[in-house]
Amino acid sequence: MTSYPDDELLAMMMDLESDLVERKRSGADRSSIRHNICAFANDLPRHGRPGVILVGIEDDGSCANLSIDDRLLTTLAQMRGDGNILPLPSITVQKRRLAGCDVVAIEVQPAQDPPVRHKGVVWVKVGPTTRRATPDEERDLSERRRAGDRPFDLRPVREATLDDLDLDYARSRLLPQAVAPEVLEQNRRPIEQQLQSLRLVVRDHPTWGALLALGRDPQAWLPGASIQFLRIDGVGVTDPIRDQKRLTGRLEDMLRRMEDLIEINVSVRTRIDEHSREIRNPDYPVVALKQLAHNAVMHRAYEGTNAPVQLYWYADRIEIRSPGGLYGRMNPDNFGGGDTDYRNPLVAELMHHLGFAQRFGLGIPLSREALSENSNPDPEFRFSPNLVEVIVRPAP
């Protein structure tokens, strides 16, 4: 991703009529900065070039003399993955010095799969003004997508129709979480158009992600889209099985049942301390297991495999296996450090709307933190071209 050179960025900074630049005297108005990130990602004027938010510049192009430190840069960079802007925008955040003025340059790439929303609202830039998109503008953004370049979960399924989706579930559960209430109230478009704007439908055909999340029978289309749970009385896969389940159904149903199984199977030791207080110590922290299991479902390969996500609970460990190796820019060295890449961007977005992913890129760090606080060993990760596996061991 190439950044604008200083001379071009300086010219943009001084061009008060440009719709490719926005000036902010500070980083205090976070909502406005997010609106502009969303608007530049949507690229309504079809520039095909990055838009730039210059933090530390007055509206007239003069220097605001803003003090720029690592904390400010980190705060602005984290706007990408905090779950407020979906689908995730592609941005860079850099400290630059232009004509003797220190600024933060937030460069936003045009999205390949618009429309991009901030808290369920589509924002666009028209001239120097950033505002909410009209229904016609939102429809125009939806029609720009290129199906052939999409990830698997965003591709339309030509054999499927809207009859294969549970539209009542979409209206009552998903849409209120994905679209701002005032937008739903004002927007009386048919359900088909609303699903199109969320990238769930392409020309009356559901996408694979839509069938997974909204399908009447998801496994009829994706046989491997399930979770296999085994509770084993021993340390080997051939030891007696205490309990086994195959979790199927819609994405939310599978994840809720998996969370229930995790909570049921965690053992809690109770002791009384010297002050007569009850101290409860689980063998595994529930939050860590949920984060790791959610991660396995979100990032697994759904194309070209019928393998389920596996959660095997042994007497001395838990193994969670996710079909598909590491994706994109992820490798064993940067895995779990807060950075991420998405094989299934629509699945990730749907899991966020349904409450299973509050912030992106934090699943592994949060699970490690919870395990450490509970005195469990650090999780062990194993990678192969077709599998990502994590092993969690109990607290001593």
C-alpha positions in Angstrom: 0.0 0.0 0.0 1.7 3.2 -1.2 1.3 6.4 0.7 1.0 9.8 -0.9 4.4 11.6 -1.2 4.9 14.7 0.9 4.5 17.2 -1.9 1.2 15.7 -3.1 -0.1 15.5 0.5 0.8 19.1 1.0 -1.0 20.1 -2.1 -4.1 18.2 -1.0 -3.9 19.8 2.5 -4.1 23.3 0.9 -6.8 22.4 -1.6 -9.9 23.4 0.4 -12.3 22.2 -2.3 -10.9 18.7 -2.6 -13.2 15.8 -1.7 -10.2 13.5 -1.2 -9.0 15.2 2.0 -10.6 16.1 5.4 -8.9 18.3 8.0 -9.2 17.8 11.8 -7.5 20.1 14.3 -7.3 17.2 16.8 -8.3 13.6 17.3 -11.0 14.5 19.9 -14.0 14.1 17.6 -13.7 10.3 17.1 -17.2 9.9 15.6 -16.5 12.5 12.9 -13.2 10.8 12.0 -14.9 7.4 11.8 -17.6 9.0 9.5 -14.9 10.2 7.2 -13.1 6.9 7.2 -16.4 5.3 6.2 -17.0 8.0 3.5 -13.6 7.6 1.9 -13.9 3.8 2.0 -17.2 4.1 0.1 -15.6 6.4 -2.5 -18.9 7.7 -3.9 -17.2 9.9 -6.5 -15.4 6.8 -7.9 -11.9 8.3 -7.6 -10.3 4.9 -7.1 -7.7 6.7 -4.9 -7.2 6.9 -1.2 -8.9 9.6 0.8 -6.8 11.3 3.5 -7.8 12.6 7.0 -5.2 15.1 8.2 -5.3 15.4 12.0 -3.5 18.5 13.3 -4.7 20.8 10.5 -7.3 23.7 10.8 -10.2 24.0 8.4 -8.4 26.7 6.5 -5.3 24.5 6.0 -3.1 26.1 8.7 -1.2 24.2 11.3 -3.0 23.4 14.6 0.3 22.7 16.4 -1.0 19.4 17.7 1.3 17.4 19.9 1.5 13.9 18.3 2.6 11.0 20.4 2.4 7.2 20.2 -0.8 7.1 22.2 -2.7 9.3 19.7 -1.3 7.2 16.8 -2.4 4.0 18.5 -5.9 5.4 19.3 -6.5 6.4 15.7 -5.1 3.2 14.3 -7.4 1.1 16.5 -10.5 2.7 14.9 -10.1 0.2 12.1 -10.8 -2.9 14.2 -13.0 -1.7 17.1 -16.2 -3.0 15.4 -17.8 0.3 14.7 -16.9 0.4 11.0 -18.0 -2.6 8.9 -16.8 -4.1 6.7 -13.3 -3.5 7.9 -11.7 -0.6 6.1 -8.1 -0.6 4.8 -6.3 2.3 6.4 -2.7 3.4 7.3 -1.9 5.8 10.1 1.3 7.8 9.9 3.0 10.8 11.5 4.0 13.1 8.8 5.7 16.6 8.7 4.3 18.9 6.1 5.7 22.5 5.6 7.0 22.4 9.2 3.8 21.1 10.7 3.4 17.7 12.4 0.2 15.9 11.3 -1.3 12.5 11.5 -2.2 11.2 8.0 -5.0 8.6 7.9 -5.1 7.2 4.4 -8.2 5.2 3.6 -8.3 2.9 0.6 -11.6 2.6 -1.5 -13.4 -0.6 -0.4 -13.8 -3.5 -2.7 -17.1 -4.4 -1.2 -19.1 -1.3 -0.3 -21.2 0.0 1.3 -19.1 0.5 4.4 -21.1 1.5 7.6 -20.3 3.3 10.8 -22.6 1.9 13.5 -25.0 0.8 10.8 -25.1 4.0 8.9 -23.6 4.5 5.4 -21.5 7.7 5.1 -20.4 9.3 1.9 -18.4 12.4 0.9 -19.9 14.8 -1.6 -17.6 17.7 -2.3 -16.2 18.9 1.0 -19.2 17.6 2.9 -19.5 14.3 4.7 -23.1 13.1 5.2 -25.3 10.1 5.4 -25.9 8.3 2.1 -29.3 8.5 0.5 -31.0 5.2 -0.4 -30.1 5.7 -4.1 -26.5 6.3 -3.2 -26.4 3.3 -1.0 -27.9 1.2 -3.9 -25.2 2.6 -6.3 -22.5 1.5 -3.9 -24.0 -2.0 -3.6 -24.1 -2.4 -7.3 -20.3 -1.7 -7.7 -19.2 -5.0 -6.3 -17.3 -7.5 -8.4 -18.5 -11.0 -7.6 -15.5 -12.7 -9.2 -13.0 -11.0 -6.9 -14.9 -11.7 -3.7 -13.9 -14.1 -0.8 -15.9 -17.3 -0.7 -18.5 -16.1 1.9 -19.3 -13.1 -0.3 -19.9 -15.0 -3.5 -23.5 -15.5 -4.6 -24.9 -19.0 -4.8 -26.6 -19.2 -8.1 -28.7 -22.3 -7.2 -30.1 -20.6 -4.1 -33.0 -18.1 -3.8 -34.4 -15.9 -1.1 -36.8 -18.8 -0.3 -33.7 -20.6 1.2 -33.3 -17.8 3.8 -35.3 -17.3 7.0 -36.4 -13.8 6.3 -38.3 -13.5 9.6 -35.1 -14.2 11.5 -33.3 -11.6 9.3 -35.9 -9.0 10.1 -36.1 -9.7 13.9 -32.5 -10.6 14.7 -29.9 -9.5 12.2 -31.2 -6.3 10.7 -31.8 -4.5 14.0 -28.2 -5.3 15.0 -26.6 -4.4 11.7 -28.4 -1.2 10.7 -29.0 1.8 12.9 -32.6 1.9 14.2 -33.3 5.4 12.7 -32.2 4.1 9.3 -34.5 1.1 9.5 -37.3 3.4 10.5 -36.8 5.8 7.7 -35.9 3.2 5.1 -38.9 1.3 3.8 -37.1 -0.7 1.2 -38.0 -4.3 0.6 -36.1 -6.9 2.6 -34.3 -8.0 -0.5 -32.7 -4.6 -1.0 -31.8 -4.4 2.7 -30.0 -7.7 2.5 -28.2 -6.6 -0.7 -26.9 -3.5 1.1 -25.4 -5.8 3.8 -23.7 -8.0 1.1 -26.0 -10.9 1.9 -27.7 -11.0 -1.4 -26.4 -10.4 -4.9 -29.1 -10.1 -7.6 -31.7 -12.2 -5.8 -29.1 -14.9 -4.9 -28.0 -15.3 -1.3 -24.2 -15.4 -0.7 -22.6 -18.3 1.1 -22.3 -16.2 4.2 -26.0 -15.5 4.1 -26.8 -19.2 3.8 -24.6 -19.9 6.8 -26.2 -17.1 9.0 -29.7 -17.0 7.7 -30.3 -20.2 5.9 -33.3 -22.4 6.7 -30.9 -25.4 6.3 -27.3 -24.2 6.2 -25.8 -27.7 6.2 -27.7 -28.6 3.1 -25.5 -26.0 1.3 -22.3 -26.3 3.5 -22.1 -29.8 4.9 -18.9 -29.0 6.8 -20.3 -25.9 8.5 -20.7 -27.6 11.9 -19.0 -28.1 15.2 -18.0 -31.5 16.5 -17.8 -31.7 20.3 -16.3 -34.7 22.1 -15.8 -35.0 25.9 -13.3 -37.9 26.3 -12.7 -39.8 29.6 -8.9 -40.0 29.1 -6.0 -38.5 27.3 -6.3 -40.2 23.9 -8.9 -40.1 21.2 -9.6 -43.9 21.6 -10.5 -43.6 25.2 -14.1 -43.8 26.3 -16.4 -40.9 25.2 -18.4 -39.3 27.9 -20.4 -37.0 25.6 -20.5 -36.1 22.0 -22.5 -33.6 20.0 -22.6 -32.4 16.4 -23.7 -28.8 16.4 -25.6 -27.6 13.3 -28.1 -25.0 12.2 -27.6 -21.3 11.7 -24.4 -19.6 12.7 -25.8 -18.1 15.8 -27.5 -21.3 16.9 -24.2 -23.3 16.6 -22.2 -20.7 18.5 -24.8 -20.4 21.4 -24.9 -24.2 21.8 -21.1 -24.3 21.8 -20.9 -21.7 24.5 -23.4 -23.6 26.6 -21.3 -26.8 26.3 -18.2 -24.9 27.3 -19.9 -23.5 30.4 -21.4 -26.9 31.4 -18.1 -28.8 31.1 -15.8 -26.3 33.0 -15.1 -27.6 36.5 -14.9 -25.1 39.3 -12.9 -25.8 42.5 -14.1 -23.9 45.6 -12.1 -23.2 48.7 -12.4 -20.9 51.7 -9.6 -18.5 52.4 -8.3 -17.2 55.8 -11.0 -14.5 55.8 -13.8 -17.0 55.3 -14.3 -15.9 51.7 -15.3 -18.4 49.0 -12.7 -18.5 46.3 -13.8 -20.2 43.0 -11.1 -21.4 40.6 -12.2 -23.0 37.2 -9.9 -25.5 35.5 -10.4 -23.4 32.4 -11.5 -19.8 32.1 -14.8 -19.8 30.1 -14.0 -16.5 28.3 -10.7 -17.9 27.0 -12.3 -21.0 25.6 -15.2 -19.0 24.0 -12.7 -16.6 22.3 -10.6 -19.5 20.9 -13.7 -21.4 19.7 -15.2 -18.3 18.1 -11.9 -17.7 16.4 -11.9 -21.2 15.0 -15.4 -20.7 13.5 -14.7 -17.2 12.1 -11.4 -18.0 10.4 -11.9 -21.6 9.2 -12.0 -22.5 5.5 -15.6 -23.2 4.3 -14.7 -23.8 0.7 -13.3 -27.1 -0.5 -13.7 -29.0 2.7 -16.5 -30.8 4.6 -14.5 -31.0 7.8 -16.2 -29.5 10.9 -14.6 -27.3 13.6 -13.5 -29.8 16.3 -13.6 -29.2 20.0 -12.1 -32.2 21.8 -12.2 -32.1 25.6 -9.7 -34.5 27.1 -8.9 -35.2 30.8 -5.7 -33.3 30.6 -6.3 -30.7 27.8 -8.7 -29.2 25.3 -7.9 -29.3 21.5 -9.7 -26.9 19.1 -9.1 -27.5 15.4 -10.0 -25.2 12.6 -10.0 -26.4 9.0 -7.8 -24.4 6.7 -4.3 -23.1 7.4 -3.3 -19.5 8.2 -4.7 -17.0 5.7 -3.3 -14.0 3.8 -0.6 -12.1 5.6 -0.8 -14.2 8.8 2.1 -16.5 9.6 3.3 -18.3 12.8 5.4 -15.3 13.8 2.7 -12.6 13.7 -0.2 -14.9 14.7 -2.1 -13.8 17.9 -0.4 -10.4 18.2 -3.5 -8.4 17.5 -3.0 -8.2 13.8 -5.3 -10.3 11.6 -6.5 -11.1 8.1 -9.9 -12.4 7.0 -10.6 -15.4 4.9 -14.3 -14.8 5.7 -14.9 -11.1 6.1 -18.7 -11.5 5.9 -18.7 -14.2 8.6 -16.6 -12.0 10.8 -19.0 -9.1 10.3 -22.0 -11.3 11.0 -20.4 -12.6 14.2 -19.8 -9.1 15.3 -23.5 -8.1 14.7 -24.6 -11.2 16.6 -22.5 -10.4 19.6 -19.7 -12.9 19.3 -16.8 -10.5 18.3 -16.7 -7.2 20.1 -13.4 -6.1 18.7 -11.5 -7.6 15.8 -8.0 -9.0 16.2 -8.3 -9.4 20.0 -9.6 -13.0 20.3 -6.2 -14.6 20.9 -4.8 -11.8 23.1 -7.9 -11.8 25.3 -7.8 -15.6 25.6 -4.1 -15.5 26.6 -4.8 -12.8 29.2 -7.7 -14.8 30.7 -5.6 -18.0 30.8 -2.8 -16.2 32.5 -5.1 -14.6 35.1 -6.4 -18.1 35.9 -2.9 -19.6 36.1 -3.4 -21.8 33.0 -0.3 -22.3 30.8 -0.2 -20.3 27.6 -2.1 -21.8 24.7 -0.1 -23.9 22.3 -0.7 -23.3 18.6 0.1 -25.7 15.8 -0.1 -24.9 12.1 -0.2 -26.9 8.9 -1.3 -26.0 5.4 -4.8 -27.3 6.0 -5.3 -26.9 9.8 -4.9 -24.5 12.7 -4.9 -26.2 16.1 -4.8 -24.8 19.6 -4.2 -26.8 22.7 -5.3 -25.5 26.1 -4.2 -27.1 29.3 -5.9 -26.8 32.7 -4.8 -24.7 35.6 -2.6 -26.6 38.1 
